[in-house]
Amino acid sequence: MEPRPPSNMPMAAQPKRRAFLAHAGVLLAAALAPTVVAIPEAHADKPGKAPAEKAPAERAPAAKPGAPTADEVAARVQKFYDGTKTYRASFKQVYFIKVQNKKKNSSGKVVFEKPGKMSFVYDSPNGNRVVSDGKVIKVYEKEAEQMYETPVKKSQYPAALSFLLGEGKLAKDFSLKLLDSSTMKFEGGYVLQGTPKEASPAYQKMLLYIDGDTAQVRRVLILDAQGNKNRFDFTSPVLNKPVEKSEFEFTPPKGTKIIKP
């Protein structure tokens, strides 16, 4: 029996292997943002929270004269990111599927540890898991009763993956543009658009919604070529606290179909 394509990432008319890698790439792309995200409790409820994404990035004008440059904002974010070893947070995800004009809402917990370890635990009834021990990435889909598994070194998404591993640099891996925060309905902060310098079928653009005072990211929006939008909001972060090794280990239920590229 042929494995079903990932339930939340339509990959029609593409080979199974490419569908798998693209799915994993989208997850990595989404995951890279939490590695730079950190919202101190004192700033979690300040004005300037990320807006509902009504203004398409491709139509948003550049930041007004007098604003810092995209590279300057990226450098501030990078500085914070470089000093973060571990990261825990709750997340809410909204995935908009354009062809179906449908939104899928999810939530859960995320943990990152440099270099290269990540763990997404989705709340019930979703029950999905995304785990990497720095060597192998596992994407488990409860409803489909299948798990996609691939070595990290075989990933097709070096920009997202290198950032995840603590080796990437925003200014190096992305062409950056600072969007107008008023148009993007993010007053008091910055909206940084990143286009991967190495083309990826997983995503075309990444938007980081950045606190103007702390240079910390509050929301990440991933846009792909099909017009789909994958948005993550992060709350209740805990930084630089020890993480148990078991957090990055996962064995699927008995009977799960394991799919490898």
N, C-alpha and C positions, 0 to 999 in steps of 0.2 A: 504493500500500500504506500502510495506517495505521501510524504509528510505534507500537512497543510501549511500554507504560508502563514507567517506571524499574524495573529488576529487583529492587531492594531496598526500594522504597517502594510497596506496593500502593495503588492509587488507583481501585478499582473504582467504576463507575457515575458517574464524574465526567468532565466535558468535558476534552479534551486540553489545552487551555490551562491550566485550573485544575490539572490533574494535574502539568503541567510546573512551574507556579509553586509549587505546594505542595512538590514535590520539591526545587526550588532553595531554598525557604524552610527546609526541614529541614536541608539542608546548611549554610545560613547560620546557623541556630540552633546547630547543632553547632559550626560554625566560630567563633562568637563567643566561646566559652569559651577556646579557645587564645589569643585575644588578651589575655585577662587571666591566663592561666596562665604561671607561671614558677617552676620548682623548682630552686633552687640546688643544685649538685652535692653540697654538704656536707649537704643535708637530704634528698636523694633517697631514702635508705633508712631514715629515722627511723621509730620506732613511730608509728602513727596513719595508716598508708596507707589509701587508700580501700577500702571493703569490697565484697564481693559484694553486689549490690543485692537483699537479701531483704526488707527492710522497706519497704513501699510508702509513698511520701511522704505520700499522703493520710491514712494512719493514724498517722503519726509525731507524737508530742506536741510542743508547743513546748518551747524550751529552758527549763531550770530557773531559778527565781528566783536572781538574783545574777549570771547570765551577761550578757555585753554584749548590747545590743539588735541587732536585724537591721540597722538603719541604721548602727550603729557598726561592725559587721563589714564591711558593704558599703563604708563610707567607707575602711576600711583597704585593702581590695582595690582600690578605685577609685584610691587614691593610688599604689599600685604600678603599676597599669595605665597611669595617666596619664604615668608616667615611662618607659614602654617604647615605643621607636620601632620596633624590629624584633624578631622572635621566630622561632627555628627549634627544632624538636623532632622526636623520633620519636613515633609514636602507635600505640596499639592500639585498635581499635574493635570493640565487640560490639553487634550490632543484633538485638534480640529481636522477632520477628514473632508477635504474640499469636494471631492467627487460625490460624496454622500450628503454634503452639507450637514454634517453630524459632529457633535462634540462628545468625547469620552473623558470622564472625570475619574481620577485616581488619587490615592494618597498613600503615605507610608513613611518609612524612615530610611535615611541614607547615611552611610559611613564611608569616609575616605581616609586612607593612610598612604603617605608617600613612602617609597615609590611604587606606584602602580596598583594599589589595592583598593577595591571598592565593593560596596554591598548596598543594593537597593532591596528593601523588604516592603512589598506592597501589602496594604491592609486587605482583609477579607471584604467581599467575596473574591476579589481579584486573585490574591494569593501568588502573584508572580514573583520571581527572584532574578536579580542580575548580580552576579558575583565574579570578582576577579581576585586571584591571589597574587597577581603580578606576572603570572606565567600563562594562565589559561582564563579565558572569559567564558562564562556560562550564562545563558539566557534561558530561564525556565518559564514556560507558559502553562499554568495550571489547567486552564480550560481545554487546551489542545493536547494535554498530557504528553508534551514533548519538550526537549531541552536542546538548544543549539550550543555547540561548544567549539571553540577555536583557540589556537595558541595566540598569545598577544603579538608575537613577532610576525604573524601572518596577516595582521589587520591591514586593511586598505586605507586606513584613515590616520596617517601619521600626525597631522596637526592636532586632532582631538586626542589621540592616544599619547603623544609626547607630552602634551599639557597634563594629561591625567597622570602620567608617570613622574611628573615633577621636572621634566626636562624641556618642555616647550615654553615659548615666549610669545605673548600676544603680538608684539610688533614684528616678530620674525615670521610667525605662522599665518598671520592674517593681514589683509589690506584693511586698514581702519578708517572709519569715517565717524565724526561726531555729529549726531543728528540734533535738530532743534528740540530742546526739552519741552518747550511750550506746545509745539505741534504734536509731540508724542505724549502730551498730558502727564509729564513727569517733572513738574516744577520743583526747583530746589535741588535737582540732581542732574545727572548726565545719562545720555543714551548712546552707547558706543556700538556701532555696527561693524561686525567683522566678516569679511569674505575670505574663505580659505584660499591661500595662494596655490595650494595643490588641489585641483578640482576633486570633488567627492560626490558620488551619487547619493550619499546620505543626507546632505544638507547644502544649501546655497549660501545662507547667511545666518549669522548668530548675533542676536542683540543682547547686550548686557545693560541692565538698568542699575545705575551706580549712584549711591548716596553721595551728595555733593560735599558733605563735611568729612565723612570717614573714608571715602573711596572704596566702599565695600558694596558688593553686588547684592541686590535684593531679588531680582527676577532675571530669568534667562528665557529668551524666545528663540526657537530654532525654526527656520523657514526652509522648505525643500522645493525642488523644481516642480512638483505637482501642485504647489499652492497649499500644502498641508502646513499646519502650525503646531508646534509642540512647546508648551509653556510650563515652566517649573517655577514655583514660588517656595521659598525656604524660610522656616521659622524655628525659633528655639535652638539656635546653634550652640554647640559646645566645642571649644577649640583646644587642640594640643593636649588632650587627655589620652592616657593609654587605652588601646583597643585590644580586646582579646583576639588571639589568633583564629579562634573558631568563627569569628564574625565573617571571615573571608573563605570559609569552607562550606560547601553545600552538596548534599547527596539527595537527588530527587526521589520521589516515592517509587516503590517497586512498580514495574510495568511501564515506566516513562520511556518514550522513544528518544534515543540519543541521536542527534543529527550533527555530523561533522562535515566540513567542506572538503 
